[in-house]
């Protein structure tokens, strides 16, 4: 009996120890994924668990990685594969970032061996080097993406030109990083006194515990200040180079967001890739004084609005970059208007970057300021009595796509609330649309937004607009809403008093819908929205006692009670990038290229260039 108890005790100890080792290994790997900061982790790998059943070989032990949960890991930056337990033993550096990582005067290839695709061919002998039987005979450059046999390595030039994407990539030799530490002298001077004070404080504490008296009121700081660290990035690249900075929301598009993030790491300098979730948009500050650059936003409409607001309100760079899109959200309306499609079919961004270089052009997008005025009752003390007073609160935000009141905003709010409560349900774009349709069906039965025309008043250019029966009102700036629906009906002939929409004409439109069935008819093209007005400014008066749902660019407004007025006025125009699909747009691209050339050569001022671009946008959109 004692022997069996002994075996059970040993078994329990082994299980607990194995669980502790597994937990620590898992936490260490996950910690490496989420705590990526360039200055602190210079050249460090960023491991994530390997998904799928493809055959890969470990970089460290050269053994095959068996498929299974947490068996394998892959570096999101350089694409190195290894066993999860081997990742801690790898000492080779990851993809270089700045000049401190390079110890040679000429920028050379940075090779990584093994796990090449089957279609990989040697740059020297043109023979295949992606055969799994010779997994570590092939090598790939992390910058130009060339592949070569180990035996052919000495027969090719060691200088790297970064391949076809050289004009977009900041290679490490062009980047200098400097860490500036201040208050260090005072910190070192006071360090000894701080240690002495800490020891004295511990002695007083022990004396007090033993019943003695102590002077606990004294402080041990002695004016000490910790050193502050600031970062300085210096770029020295060619004038013709226009680097791309990618802002990726890894949570968008289910699992596609992480794959797109890893793809940008593969082709660009890690400094040029910003994870919106893990790093934040503050990582864009290092490009504030760059002479010319562009931004690629991979995410939904909410991510796009956040990046644009940060660039134009907080960053305010020397050169305002053009912003292009990769659709990863549910609706992706702005992406469809600019020609980048409803969704992405391939998470590899190589072809996208090539199209961005040769088949894209700059266009302007109107930006509208939305001012919300709240009237809320608050009870305040007046002498000995507590009286209710109306408090006016004013908040402002910006709109790029649309603003909705009523039924569509109610559906958006229910969808957003469910996504916050159960994030695991929203793993794919198709499932998101299904849940969105279910919220619309429930609203059809409940009818919480009926008689919306009696709860609001609409003014366009300071003139009141008579409203028909509607359950939803939408103020639109672009020609797409709800995943590609054209409520304004731009494909129809022009109606007297109304013209076709444009994203850069400084004119905004308002349409109404009579219910959920009307929305469904508009989405399948059987009907259009009710055209209400078209003008330069719109004002909506709302009964403060009514709880009217509101959403801006697909994001619901959670504080909806007490809204009295909504003022929408033109603010400015932002630079976007649209895809060129025809000869007409190719000619338009050439016109904008000439304007960019004149601006760079100082033949025209920035203000003159903006005026010419606005006129061109109006002419090409008519």
C-alpha positions as CSV (number, residue, x, y, z in Angstrom):
1,X,0.0,0.0,0.0
2,X,2.8,2.4,0.9
3,X,4.5,1.6,-2.4
4,X,1.4,2.6,-4.4
5,X,1.1,5.8,-2.4
6,X,4.7,6.5,-3.2
7,X,4.2,6.0,-6.9
8,X,1.1,8.2,-6.9
9,X,3.0,11.0,-5.0
10,X,5.9,10.8,-7.5
11,X,3.4,10.9,-10.4
12,X,1.7,13.9,-9.1
13,X,5.0,15.7,-8.6
14,X,6.1,14.9,-12.2
15,X,2.7,16.1,-13.6
16,X,2.9,19.4,-11.7
17,X,6.5,19.9,-12.7
18,X,5.8,19.2,-16.3
19,X,2.8,21.6,-16.2
20,X,5.0,24.3,-14.7
21,X,7.6,23.9,-17.4
22,X,5.0,23.9,-20.1
23,X,3.4,27.0,-18.7
24,X,6.6,28.9,-18.5
25,X,7.7,28.0,-22.0
26,X,4.3,29.0,-23.4
27,X,4.4,32.3,-21.5
28,X,7.9,33.1,-22.7
29,X,7.0,32.4,-26.3
30,X,3.8,34.5,-26.1
31,X,5.7,37.3,-24.3
32,X,8.1,37.4,-27.2
33,X,5.2,38.0,-29.5
34,X,3.5,40.8,-27.7
35,X,6.4,42.8,-26.3
36,X,8.1,43.8,-29.5
37,X,9.9,47.1,-29.2
38,X,12.7,48.0,-31.5
39,X,15.2,49.8,-29.2
40,X,15.0,47.1,-26.5
41,X,14.9,44.0,-28.6
42,X,17.5,44.7,-31.3
43,X,17.6,41.9,-33.7
44,X,15.4,39.6,-31.5
45,X,13.1,37.0,-33.0
46,X,9.4,37.4,-32.5
47,X,8.0,33.8,-32.2
48,X,4.5,32.7,-32.8
49,X,3.0,29.2,-32.8
50,X,3.1,27.4,-36.1
51,X,-0.3,26.6,-37.5
52,X,-1.3,24.2,-40.2
53,X,0.0,20.7,-41.2
54,X,2.7,21.7,-43.7
55,X,6.1,20.1,-43.4
56,X,8.9,22.3,-42.0
57,X,12.3,21.6,-40.5
58,X,13.8,23.1,-37.3
59,X,16.6,25.6,-37.9
60,X,18.4,24.6,-34.7
61,X,18.3,20.8,-34.7
62,X,17.5,20.2,-38.4
63,X,14.7,17.7,-37.5
64,X,11.2,17.8,-38.9
65,X,8.6,19.7,-36.9
66,X,5.7,17.4,-36.3
67,X,2.2,18.9,-36.6
68,X,0.5,19.5,-33.3
69,X,-0.4,22.3,-30.9
70,X,2.6,24.3,-29.8
71,X,5.1,21.8,-31.4
72,X,6.5,24.4,-33.8
73,X,7.2,28.1,-33.8
74,X,7.9,30.6,-36.6
75,X,9.5,34.0,-36.4
76,X,7.0,36.7,-37.6
77,X,9.8,38.8,-38.9
78,X,12.4,36.6,-40.6
79,X,10.3,33.5,-41.2
80,X,12.7,31.1,-39.3
81,X,11.1,27.8,-38.3
82,X,12.0,25.8,-35.2
83,X,10.6,23.6,-32.5
84,X,9.1,25.6,-29.6
85,X,11.6,24.2,-27.2
86,X,14.5,25.0,-29.6
87,X,13.5,28.7,-30.0
88,X,15.3,29.7,-26.7
89,X,18.6,28.1,-27.9
90,X,18.8,30.0,-31.2
91,X,21.6,32.7,-31.1
92,X,21.5,34.0,-34.7
93,X,20.1,37.5,-35.1
94,X,16.8,38.3,-36.7
95,X,16.3,40.7,-39.6
96,X,18.5,43.8,-39.2
97,X,17.0,47.2,-38.4
98,X,19.6,49.9,-38.4
99,X,23.3,50.5,-39.1
100,X,24.5,49.3,-35.7
101,X,23.6,45.8,-36.7
102,X,25.9,46.0,-39.8
103,X,29.7,45.9,-39.4
104,X,30.6,46.2,-43.1
105,X,30.8,49.3,-45.3
106,X,28.5,47.8,-48.0
107,X,25.1,46.5,-47.3
108,X,25.2,42.8,-48.1
109,X,22.8,39.9,-48.3
110,X,21.4,38.6,-45.0
111,X,20.8,34.9,-45.6
112,X,18.6,32.4,-43.8
113,X,18.8,28.7,-44.6
114,X,16.1,26.1,-45.1
115,X,12.4,25.7,-45.6
116,X,12.2,27.3,-49.0
117,X,9.0,27.0,-51.1
118,X,8.9,24.3,-53.8
119,X,8.9,27.0,-56.6
120,X,12.2,28.5,-55.4
121,X,15.0,28.5,-57.9
122,X,18.7,29.3,-57.5
123,X,19.7,32.8,-58.7
124,X,23.0,31.4,-60.0
125,X,22.3,28.1,-61.7
126,X,18.5,28.3,-62.1
127,X,18.0,24.9,-60.6
128,X,15.4,24.2,-57.9
129,X,16.5,24.8,-54.3
130,X,13.2,24.2,-52.6
131,X,13.3,20.3,-52.5
132,X,12.3,19.0,-49.0
133,X,14.9,16.3,-49.3
134,X,17.6,18.9,-49.2
135,X,15.9,21.2,-46.7
136,X,19.0,23.1,-45.7
137,X,20.8,23.3,-49.0
138,X,18.9,26.4,-50.1
139,X,19.2,29.9,-48.7
140,X,17.0,33.0,-48.9
141,X,18.0,36.7,-48.5
142,X,15.8,38.5,-46.1
143,X,15.9,41.7,-48.1
144,X,15.9,41.0,-51.9
145,X,14.2,37.6,-51.5
146,X,16.7,35.9,-53.8
147,X,17.2,32.2,-53.3
148,X,20.5,30.3,-53.9
149,X,22.2,27.0,-53.2
150,X,24.9,26.9,-50.5
151,X,27.3,25.8,-53.2
152,X,26.5,28.7,-55.4
153,X,26.8,31.3,-52.7
154,X,30.3,32.4,-53.5
155,X,29.5,32.8,-57.2
156,X,27.0,35.7,-56.8
157,X,27.6,39.2,-55.7
158,X,27.4,39.7,-51.9
159,X,26.0,43.2,-52.3
160,X,22.2,43.4,-51.8
161,X,20.1,45.8,-53.8
162,X,16.8,44.9,-52.0
163,X,15.2,43.6,-55.2
164,X,12.1,45.0,-57.0
165,X,10.9,46.7,-53.8
166,X,14.1,48.7,-53.3
167,X,12.3,52.1,-53.7
168,X,10.0,51.2,-50.7
169,X,12.5,49.6,-48.3
170,X,14.7,51.4,-45.8
171,X,17.8,49.1,-45.6
172,X,19.7,49.1,-42.3
173,X,22.7,51.0,-43.7
174,X,20.4,54.1,-44.3
175,X,19.1,54.2,-40.7
176,X,21.1,55.4,-37.6
177,X,19.8,54.9,-34.1
178,X,20.9,56.9,-31.1
179,X,19.8,56.6,-27.5
180,X,20.1,59.8,-25.6
181,X,20.2,59.5,-21.8
182,X,19.6,62.5,-19.6
183,X,20.0,63.1,-15.8
184,X,22.5,60.3,-15.7
185,X,25.2,62.3,-13.8
186,X,22.8,63.2,-11.0
187,X,21.5,59.7,-10.9
188,X,25.0,58.2,-10.4
189,X,25.8,60.8,-7.8
190,X,22.8,60.0,-5.7
191,X,22.8,56.2,-6.3
192,X,25.1,55.6,-3.3
193,X,23.0,57.8,-1.0
194,X,19.8,56.0,-2.1
195,X,21.3,52.6,-1.2
196,X,22.4,53.9,2.3
197,X,19.0,55.4,2.9
198,X,17.3,52.1,1.9
199,X,19.5,50.2,4.4
200,X,18.7,52.7,7.1
201,X,15.0,52.5,6.3
202,X,15.1,48.7,6.6
203,X,16.9,48.9,10.0
204,X,14.2,51.3,11.3
205,X,11.5,49.0,10.0
206,X,13.0,45.9,11.8
207,X,13.5,48.0,15.0
208,X,9.9,49.0,14.9
209,X,8.8,45.4,14.4
210,X,10.8,44.5,17.5
211,X,9.0,47.2,19.6
212,X,11.5,50.0,19.3
213,X,10.9,53.6,18.0
214,X,11.8,54.8,14.6
215,X,11.6,58.1,12.6
216,X,9.5,56.7,9.8
217,X,8.6,60.2,8.6
218,X,12.0,60.7,6.8
219,X,12.1,60.1,3.1
220,X,15.0,58.4,1.3
221,X,14.6,60.1,-2.1
222,X,17.1,62.9,-1.4
223,X,16.2,64.6,-4.7
224,X,17.1,61.6,-6.8
225,X,15.9,61.4,-10.4
226,X,15.9,58.4,-12.6
227,X,17.6,58.8,-16.0
228,X,15.3,59.5,-18.9
229,X,15.9,57.9,-22.3
230,X,15.0,59.4,-25.6
231,X,15.4,57.9,-29.1
232,X,16.7,59.6,-32.1
233,X,16.3,58.1,-35.6
234,X,18.3,59.5,-38.5
235,X,17.5,58.5,-42.1
236,X,20.0,59.0,-45.0
237,X,18.5,57.6,-48.2
238,X,18.1,58.6,-51.8
239,X,15.7,61.4,-52.8
240,X,13.8,59.1,-55.2
241,X,13.1,56.6,-52.5
242,X,9.5,56.7,-51.1
243,X,9.4,54.2,-48.1
244,X,6.2,52.5,-47.2
245,X,5.1,52.4,-43.6
246,X,2.5,49.6,-42.8
247,X,0.0,50.0,-40.0
248,X,-1.6,46.6,-39.4
249,X,-4.4,45.7,-37.1
250,X,-3.6,42.1,-36.3
251,X,-7.0,41.4,-34.8
252,X,-8.9,42.3,-38.0
253,X,-10.0,39.7,-40.5
254,X,-9.8,36.8,-38.1
255,X,-6.4,35.1,-38.6
256,X,-5.6,37.1,-41.7
257,X,-4.4,40.1,-39.7
258,X,-1.5,38.2,-38.2
259,X,-0.5,36.7,-41.5
260,X,-0.5,40.1,-43.2
261,X,1.6,41.5,-40.4
262,X,4.1,38.7,-40.9
263,X,4.1,39.3,-44.6
264,X,5.0,43.0,-44.2
265,X,7.8,42.0,-41.8
266,X,9.1,39.7,-44.5
267,X,9.4,42.3,-47.3
268,X,10.1,45.5,-45.4
269,X,12.4,46.8,-42.7
270,X,10.8,45.9,-39.3
271,X,11.0,49.6,-38.4
272,X,8.6,50.3,-41.3
273,X,5.9,47.9,-39.8
274,X,3.6,49.2,-37.0
275,X,1.4,46.8,-35.1
276,X,-1.6,49.0,-34.1
277,X,-2.5,46.6,-31.3
278,X,0.9,46.0,-29.7
279,X,2.9,49.2,-30.5
280,X,0.3,51.9,-31.1
281,X,0.3,54.7,-33.6
282,X,3.0,56.6,-31.6
283,X,5.5,54.5,-33.6
284,X,4.9,56.8,-36.6
285,X,6.6,59.7,-34.8
286,X,10.0,58.7,-36.1
287,X,8.8,59.4,-39.7
288,X,7.5,62.9,-38.9
289,X,10.3,64.8,-40.6
290,X,10.8,62.3,-43.5
291,X,10.8,64.2,-46.9
292,X,8.4,61.8,-48.6
293,X,6.7,58.6,-47.5
294,X,3.4,56.7,-47.8
295,X,1.3,54.7,-45.4
296,X,-0.5,51.3,-45.9
297,X,-3.3,50.6,-43.5
298,X,-4.4,47.0,-43.1
299,X,-7.6,46.8,-41.2
300,X,-11.2,47.9,-41.2
301,X,-12.8,51.3,-41.6
302,X,-12.3,52.0,-37.9
303,X,-8.6,51.4,-38.1
304,X,-8.3,53.6,-41.2
305,X,-10.1,56.5,-39.4
306,X,-7.8,56.1,-36.4
307,X,-4.6,56.3,-38.5
308,X,-5.9,59.3,-40.5
309,X,-6.9,61.2,-37.3
310,X,-3.5,60.5,-35.7
311,X,-1.6,61.7,-38.8
312,X,-3.6,64.9,-39.4
313,X,-4.3,65.9,-35.7
314,X,-1.5,64.6,-33.6
315,X,1.5,63.8,-35.8
316,X,1.3,66.7,-38.3
317,X,4.3,65.6,-40.3
318,X,6.5,67.7,-42.6
319,X,5.0,65.8,-45.6
320,X,1.5,64.4,-45.4
321,X,1.8,60.9,-46.8
322,X,-0.6,59.2,-49.2
323,X,-2.6,56.4,-47.4
324,X,-3.5,53.2,-49.2
325,X,-5.7,50.4,-47.8
326,X,-5.7,46.6,-47.4
327,X,-9.3,45.5,-46.6
328,X,-9.4,43.3,-43.4
329,X,-12.6,44.5,-41.8
330,X,-16.2,43.4,-42.3
331,X,-17.6,46.2,-44.5
332,X,-14.4,47.7,-46.1
333,X,-16.5,50.4,-47.8
334,X,-13.7,53.0,-48.3
335,X,-11.4,50.2,-49.7
336,X,-14.1,49.4,-52.3
337,X,-14.5,53.0,-53.4
338,X,-10.7,53.4,-53.9
339,X,-10.5,50.2,-55.9
340,X,-8.7,47.9,-53.4
341,X,-11.6,45.4,-53.3
342,X,-14.0,44.0,-50.7
343,X,-11.5,41.7,-49.1
344,X,-8.1,40.2,-49.7
345,X,-7.7,36.8,-51.3
346,X,-4.0,36.4,-50.6
347,X,-2.2,37.4,-47.4
348,X,1.1,37.7,-49.2
349,X,1.6,41.5,-49.8
350,X,4.4,41.2,-52.4
351,X,2.0,41.7,-55.4
352,X,0.2,44.4,-53.5
353,X,3.4,46.4,-53.0
354,X,4.3,46.0,-56.7
355,X,0.8,47.4,-57.7
356,X,1.3,50.2,-55.2
357,X,4.4,51.2,-57.1
358,X,3.1,50.9,-60.7
359,X,-0.7,50.8,-60.7
360,X,-1.8,53.4,-58.1
361,X,-2.3,57.2,-57.9
362,X,-3.1,59.8,-55.4
363,X,-6.6,61.1,-54.8
364,X,-8.3,63.3,-52.3
365,X,-10.9,62.4,-49.7
366,X,-13.1,64.9,-47.9
367,X,-12.9,65.0,-44.2
368,X,-15.9,66.2,-42.2
369,X,-16.0,67.5,-38.6
370,X,-18.8,66.2,-36.5
371,X,-19.8,68.3,-33.5
372,X,-22.1,66.6,-31.0
373,X,-23.9,68.8,-28.5
374,X,-25.3,67.1,-25.4
375,X,-27.9,68.5,-23.0
376,X,-28.0,66.5,-19.8
377,X,-29.8,67.2,-16.6
378,X,-27.7,67.2,-13.5
379,X,-28.8,67.8,-9.9
380,X,-26.8,70.5,-8.1
381,X,-27.1,72.1,-4.7
382,X,-28.6,75.5,-4.5
383,X,-28.4,76.5,-0.8
384,X,-30.2,73.8,1.0
385,X,-32.1,72.5,-2.0
386,X,-31.0,70.2,-4.8
387,X,-32.2,71.4,-8.1
388,X,-32.0,70.0,-11.6
389,X,-30.0,72.0,-14.2
390,X,-29.3,71.4,-17.8
391,X,-25.6,71.0,-18.6
392,X,-24.4,71.5,-22.2
393,X,-21.4,69.4,-23.3
394,X,-19.8,69.7,-26.7
395,X,-17.7,66.9,-28.2
396,X,-16.2,66.7,-31.7
397,X,-14.9,63.9,-33.9
398,X,-14.2,63.4,-37.6
399,X,-16.1,61.4,-40.3
400,X,-14.7,60.0,-43.5
401,X,-17.3,57.5,-44.7
402,X,-20.7,58.0,-43.2
403,X,-22.8,58.8,-40.1
404,X,-25.9,56.9,-39.3
405,X,-28.9,57.4,-37.0
406,X,-31.6,55.0,-36.3
407,X,-31.9,51.4,-37.5
408,X,-28.5,50.9,-39.1
409,X,-26.8,52.4,-36.0
410,X,-28.9,50.2,-33.7
411,X,-27.7,47.1,-35.7
412,X,-24.1,48.3,-35.6
413,X,-24.3,48.9,-31.8
414,X,-25.8,45.4,-31.2
415,X,-23.1,43.8,-33.4
416,X,-20.3,45.8,-31.6
417,X,-21.7,44.8,-28.1
418,X,-21.8,41.2,-29.0
419,X,-18.3,41.3,-30.4
420,X,-16.9,42.8,-27.2
421,X,-18.6,40.1,-25.1
422,X,-17.7,37.1,-27.3
423,X,-14.7,38.0,-29.4
424,X,-14.1,34.3,-30.3
425,X,-17.2,34.2,-32.4
426,X,-15.9,36.8,-34.8
427,X,-13.1,34.8,-36.4
428,X,-14.0,35.3,-40.1
429,X,-15.6,37.9,-42.3
430,X,-18.3,35.5,-43.5
431,X,-19.4,34.7,-39.9
432,X,-19.4,38.4,-39.1
433,X,-21.8,39.1,-41.9
434,X,-24.0,36.3,-40.7
435,X,-24.2,37.7,-37.2
436,X,-24.8,41.2,-38.7
437,X,-27.8,39.8,-40.6
438,X,-29.1,38.2,-37.5
439,X,-29.0,41.5,-35.7
440,X,-30.9,43.1,-38.6
441,X,-33.6,40.3,-38.4
442,X,-34.1,40.9,-34.7
443,X,-34.5,44.6,-35.4
444,X,-37.1,43.9,-38.0
445,X,-39.2,42.1,-35.4
446,X,-38.5,44.5,-32.5
447,X,-38.9,47.8,-34.5
448,X,-37.1,50.0,-31.9
449,X,-36.5,52.8,-34.4
450,X,-39.9,53.4,-35.8
451,X,-41.1,56.9,-36.5
452,X,-37.6,58.2,-36.6
453,X,-38.8,61.2,-38.7
454,X,-40.7,62.4,-35.6
455,X,-37.7,62.3,-33.4
456,X,-35.3,64.4,-35.5
457,X,-35.1,67.5,-37.7
458,X,-32.8,67.8,-40.7
459,X,-31.2,71.0,-41.9
460,X,-29.1,71.3,-45.0
461,X,-27.2,74.6,-45.7
462,X,-29.3,76.1,-42.9
463,X,-32.6,75.1,-44.6
464,X,-35.0,72.6,-42.9
465,X,-35.7,69.5,-45.0
466,X,-39.2,67.9,-44.8
467,X,-38.7,64.2,-43.8
468,X,-40.9,61.3,-45.1
469,X,-41.4,58.2,-42.9
470,X,-38.0,56.8,-42.2
471,X,-36.5,54.5,-39.6
472,X,-32.9,55.4,-40.4
473,X,-31.0,58.4,-41.6
474,X,-27.5,58.2,-43.1
475,X,-25.2,61.1,-44.0
476,X,-22.8,59.7,-46.6
477,X,-19.5,61.0,-48.0
478,X,-18.5,58.0,-50.1
479,X,-20.4,55.9,-52.6
480,X,-20.5,52.7,-50.5
481,X,-22.0,51.7,-47.2
482,X,-22.8,48.4,-45.5
483,X,-20.3,46.4,-47.5
484,X,-20.8,47.9,-50.9
485,X,-24.4,49.2,-50.9
486,X,-24.9,52.4,-53.0
487,X,-27.8,54.1,-51.2
488,X,-27.5,57.3,-53.2
489,X,-27.9,55.4,-56.5
490,X,-25.0,56.8,-58.5
491,X,-25.6,54.2,-61.2
492,X,-29.0,55.8,-61.9
493,X,-29.6,59.0,-64.1
494,X,-29.3,62.3,-62.2
495,X,-32.5,63.5,-60.6
496,X,-33.4,67.2,-60.8
497,X,-31.8,69.0,-57.9
498,X,-29.3,66.2,-57.1
499,X,-26.0,65.2,-58.7
500,X,-23.8,62.2,-58.5
501,X,-21.5,61.7,-55.5
502,X,-17.8,62.5,-55.3
503,X,-15.4,61.8,-52.5
504,X,-13.6,65.1,-53.1
505,X,-16.2,67.7,-54.0
506,X,-16.7,69.1,-50.4
507,X,-20.4,68.2,-50.7
508,X,-22.1,65.7,-48.5
509,X,-25.4,63.8,-48.9
510,X,-28.2,62.5,-46.7
511,X,-30.4,59.5,-47.4
512,X,-33.2,57.7,-45.5
513,X,-34.4,54.1,-45.2
514,X,-37.9,53.0,-44.3
515,X,-37.0,49.8,-42.5
516,X,-34.9,46.6,-42.4
517,X,-36.7,45.3,-45.6
518,X,-35.8,48.5,-47.4
519,X,-32.1,48.0,-46.4
520,X,-32.2,44.5,-47.8
521,X,-33.7,45.7,-51.1
522,X,-30.9,48.3,-51.4
523,X,-28.2,45.8,-50.7
524,X,-29.3,43.4,-53.5
525,X,-29.9,46.3,-55.9
526,X,-33.8,46.2,-56.1
527,X,-34.2,49.7,-54.7
528,X,-32.2,52.7,-53.5
529,X,-32.3,55.0,-50.5
530,X,-34.6,58.0,-50.2
531,X,-32.6,61.0,-51.3
532,X,-33.2,63.8,-48.8
533,X,-30.6,66.5,-49.4
534,X,-27.1,67.4,-50.7
535,X,-25.1,70.3,-49.5
536,X,-22.0,71.8,-47.9
537,X,-23.2,71.4,-44.3
538,X,-25.8,69.4,-42.4
539,X,-27.4,69.8,-39.0
540,X,-29.5,67.3,-37.2
541,X,-31.6,68.2,-34.2
542,X,-32.5,65.4,-31.9
543,X,-35.0,65.3,-29.1
544,X,-32.7,64.9,-26.0
545,X,-35.3,62.8,-24.3
546,X,-35.1,60.2,-27.1
547,X,-32.3,57.6,-27.1
548,X,-31.4,57.7,-30.7
549,X,-28.6,55.2,-31.8
550,X,-25.7,56.9,-33.7
551,X,-22.7,55.4,-35.4
552,X,-19.7,57.1,-37.2
553,X,-17.7,55.2,-39.8
554,X,-19.0,51.9,-38.5
555,X,-18.2,52.5,-34.8
556,X,-21.2,53.0,-32.5
557,X,-21.5,56.0,-30.2
558,X,-21.9,54.5,-26.8
559,X,-23.0,57.7,-25.0
560,X,-26.2,58.3,-26.9
561,X,-28.5,59.8,-24.3
562,X,-29.0,63.6,-24.2
563,X,-27.8,64.4,-27.7
564,X,-29.4,67.6,-28.9
565,X,-27.7,68.6,-32.1
566,X,-25.2,67.1,-34.6
567,X,-23.4,69.5,-36.8
568,X,-21.4,68.2,-39.8
569,X,-19.1,70.7,-41.6
570,X,-16.3,70.3,-44.1
571,X,-12.8,70.3,-42.4
572,X,-10.1,69.5,-44.9
573,X,-9.0,66.9,-47.5
574,X,-6.7,64.0,-46.9
575,X,-4.4,62.2,-49.3
576,X,-5.4,58.7,-50.3
577,X,-4.3,56.2,-52.9
578,X,-6.6,54.5,-55.3
579,X,-5.8,51.6,-57.7
580,X,-5.4,52.4,-61.4
581,X,-7.6,50.2,-63.6
582,X,-8.0,51.9,-67.0
583,X,-6.2,54.2,-69.4
584,X,-8.2,57.2,-68.1
585,X,-7.0,56.7,-64.6
586,X,-3.5,56.1,-66.0
587,X,-3.6,59.6,-67.5
588,X,-4.9,61.0,-64.2
589,X,-1.9,59.4,-62.5
590,X,0.5,61.1,-64.9
591,X,-1.0,64.5,-64.1
592,X,-0.5,63.9,-60.3
593,X,3.0,62.7,-61.0
594,X,3.8,66.0,-62.7
595,X,2.4,68.0,-59.8
596,X,4.6,65.9,-57.4
597,X,7.6,66.6,-59.6
598,X,6.8,70.4,-59.6
599,X,6.4,70.3,-55.8
600,X,9.7,68.5,-55.2
601,X,11.6,70.9,-57.5
602,X,10.0,73.9,-55.7
603,X,8.5,75.2,-59.0
604,X,5.2,75.5,-57.1
605,X,4.4,75.9,-53.4
606,X,2.5,73.3,-51.3
607,X,-0.6,75.5,-51.3
608,X,-0.5,75.9,-55.1
609,X,-0.1,72.1,-55.5
610,X,-3.1,71.5,-53.2
611,X,-5.3,73.9,-55.3
612,X,-4.3,72.2,-58.6
613,X,-4.9,68.7,-57.1
614,X,-8.4,69.8,-55.9
615,X,-9.3,71.1,-59.4
616,X,-8.0,67.9,-61.0
617,X,-10.0,65.8,-58.6
618,X,-13.2,67.7,-59.5
619,X,-12.5,67.4,-63.3
620,X,-11.7,63.7,-63.3
621,X,-14.7,62.8,-61.0
622,X,-17.2,64.5,-63.2
